[in-house]
Amino acid sequence: MPATVILQEGREKSLKRHHPWVFDGAIANVKGRCRVGDTVDVVASDGQWLGRGAYSPASQIRVRIWTFDQQEVVDNAFFLRRIEQAWLLRQRLMQQAETNACRLVAAESDGLPGVTIDLYDNLAVLQLLSAGADKHRDKIVWALQKLLPDVAVFERSDVDVRTKEGLEPLIQTLHGDIPKEVEIIEHGVKILVDPHIGHKTGFYLDQRENRLAASRYAKDAHVLNCFSYTGTFACYALNGGAAHVTNVDVSQPALDMASRHIALNGYQPEQCTQVKGDVFEVLRNYHRDQQQFDMVILDPPKFVDSKASLKRACRGYKDINMYGIHAVKPGGILLTFSCSGLMEQSLFQKIVADAALDAGKRVQILEHLSQAPDHPVGLNYPEGYYLKGLVCRVL
């Protein structure tokens, strides 16, 4: 029998709405022995059964719910069912995007808290970020092998958030031979993914549809691609007919990979300039020199790590957008993004509006952008919505 977590009176409302988290402050008592990652039953103060989840004594999120069905057992078959359900959706989405890569499992939004699985052709890369996910690693790998027998499995759980669960960062091969690089394709663009040292699990799959949006506005444009990483926005822009792209990133290895992507997709080196530097500084210099572009793309890293850092992050987003707006020629296009989950859509739009005001420019929103559909958002888990973007016209 699993241990039982008893909630304080009145703290069961979120679980009745099937939100998958139980915070430590909501717990009145724990009956039975609980080790890290163990499966526990959660009940209300009156004894009503609410859910079954993974216990994490080191985390503020003390329990992450696996199931709201009292008859459902968290075993091998459970993980196979959940991953198979996720795979049914991704197969349709991959056909639509003409791609061989996808986010196969999006953690809580796919009913598997703490489990992220990205598929790059015949390589699955896992991030197991919760105590429960870590506990059931073998079951998850078994389910993947059952569902996708030809796929190698690699773990990239080298993320600081694991320390909040009392877990060490971890990189390891779980099944098969892991290639140094994988070539994927999306919307006709070829991309090289390094699963060993690439950001996240190797690549930013969540921006797929937004890269396509950039290509729609790029014809004949001189494009400035800020925080360019490995230059995939640049490849999409050139696919859309851009005259020239300038990539700006602080990482020389990322810019070197961007150059490889330009060549891989059949473009000439002179069609893309690689600039190594701090984006804030580069944009300030462009403003000083009155240098402008037909289209500017701002895709910064996550500025918000906690609610305490939100105010500072807002200043950062405002500054980068103000200088980004300055860098757009009159009538040109700005694509601007925030991948910070704690940054609400309405707040992000207000920050861009304030940046436009400070820049002395009138700006119109043409499109609202979000994460690719293989990164779904469960209605019971709004925290799954994290990537916000705007396509703007600067006047």
QUICOR-V332754 format. One line per field, one symbol per residue. phi: phi as a letter, one per 40 degrees, with the letter a starting at -180 (. if undefined). Layout:
phi->???
//
This chain:
phi->.ccbbbccdgbccccccgccbbcdccccabbhcbbdgccbcbbcccgccbababcbccbcccbbccabbcccccbdcccccccccccdcccccccccfbbaaccbbfdcbgbdgbbbbbbfbbbbbbbbbcccccbdccccdcccccbccccbbbbccbdcccccgbcdabacbagccccbbcbbafgccbcbbccbcdfchaccccdcccccdccbcdgccbbbcfcfcgcdcccccccgccabbcbacccdccccccccccccgccdccabbbcicddcccccccccfcbbcabbbbccccbbacccccccdcccccccccccdcccdgcbbbbbbbcccccdccccccccccccccgbcbbccacbaccccbcbcccaccccbcbabbbbbb
//
